[in-house]
Amino acid sequence: MEDNTKEFYVRLKSELEKNTTKWPSEYLYKFIVPADPERIKQVEEAFDGMGAVIKKTNSKTGKFTSVSISVIMPSADAIIQIYQQVSTIEGIISL
């Protein structure tokens, strides 16, 4: 893992622990994904069996899809694990 990526996750964990008073807690993930059904499916599969509410919106040009996922997460580490898991999807942008 690159240093700046590692730094990002350390900072994110710190922010999550500082701003979340109790776990489990609801968390909203937001991703921009190329409008490829296979890539969108990969994002959705990362949340299988978690009771996630997934909302998808296509961009005006139709080249990208915004994927918002609201899900109850048990810890800051679990949130970061999902980010790391989906980061392998080609072209994904985490917001």
C-alpha positions in Angstrom: 0.0 0.0 0.0 1.3 3.4 -0.9 2.3 5.8 1.9 -0.3 8.4 0.9 -3.0 5.7 0.8 -1.9 4.4 4.2 -2.0 8.0 5.6 -5.5 8.4 4.2 -6.8 5.3 6.1 -5.1 6.3 9.3 -6.6 9.8 9.1 -10.0 8.3 8.2 -9.9 5.9 11.2 -9.0 8.8 13.5 -11.9 10.9 12.2 -14.4 8.1 12.4 -13.5 7.3 16.0 -13.5 10.9 17.0 -16.9 11.6 15.4 -18.8 8.4 16.1 -20.0 8.1 19.7 -21.2 4.5 19.6 -20.7 1.4 17.4 -22.3 -0.1 15.5 -23.2 3.0 13.6 -24.8 3.9 10.2 -22.3 5.0 7.6 -22.8 6.4 4.1 -20.4 5.3 1.4 -20.3 7.2 -1.9 -18.6 6.0 -5.0 -18.3 7.1 -8.6 -18.0 4.1 -10.9 -17.7 3.8 -14.7 -21.2 2.9 -16.0 -20.2 -0.7 -16.5 -22.7 -3.2 -15.0 -19.9 -5.6 -14.0 -18.1 -2.9 -12.0 -21.3 -1.7 -10.3 -22.1 -5.3 -9.4 -18.7 -5.6 -7.8 -19.4 -2.6 -5.6 -22.8 -4.1 -4.6 -21.3 -7.5 -3.9 -19.0 -5.9 -1.3 -22.1 -5.2 0.8 -23.9 -8.5 0.3 -25.8 -9.8 3.3 -25.2 -6.5 5.2 -28.7 -5.0 4.8 -27.3 -2.1 2.9 -29.6 0.4 1.2 -28.0 1.1 -2.3 -29.0 4.0 -4.5 -27.6 4.4 -8.0 -27.7 7.5 -10.2 -26.4 7.7 -13.7 -24.4 10.8 -14.8 -25.8 13.1 -17.5 -23.4 11.7 -20.0 -24.1 8.1 -19.0 -20.4 7.4 -18.6 -20.5 7.1 -14.8 -22.8 5.9 -12.1 -22.9 7.4 -8.6 -23.4 4.6 -6.0 -24.5 5.7 -2.5 -24.7 2.9 0.1 -26.1 3.4 3.6 -25.2 0.5 5.9 -24.8 -0.2 9.7 -21.1 -0.8 10.3 -19.6 -2.4 13.5 -16.4 -0.3 13.7 -14.1 2.1 12.0 -11.9 -0.8 10.9 -14.8 -2.5 9.2 -15.5 0.7 7.2 -11.9 0.9 6.1 -11.9 -2.8 5.1 -14.8 -2.1 2.7 -12.9 0.9 1.2 -9.8 -1.2 0.7 -11.9 -4.0 -0.8 -13.6 -1.8 -3.4 -10.4 0.1 -4.2 -9.4 -2.8 -6.4 -12.3 -2.1 -8.8 -10.9 -0.5 -11.9 -11.9 3.2 -12.3 -13.7 3.6 -8.9 -13.5 6.9 -7.1 -14.4 6.9 -3.4 -15.9 10.2 -2.1 
